[in-house]
């Protein structure tokens, strides 16, 4: 029996690199946007901190959402 493509994708090491890339991208993009917004309000360090935290939270949510889709949703139960 041939495994489904989602099972193969989940088990490859590429998933770990995708997770790491999503975290770094969220941190850099939203941290940079927060820094620019903070510069506009004359408080760049606070904007950077808020943007970085938001970026990490948003990318973590995206990672869990994508991995849940690979599993087939929260209601999928694997039977032995």
Helices and strands as residue ranges (DSSP letters): H 5-11, H 14-40, H 44-71
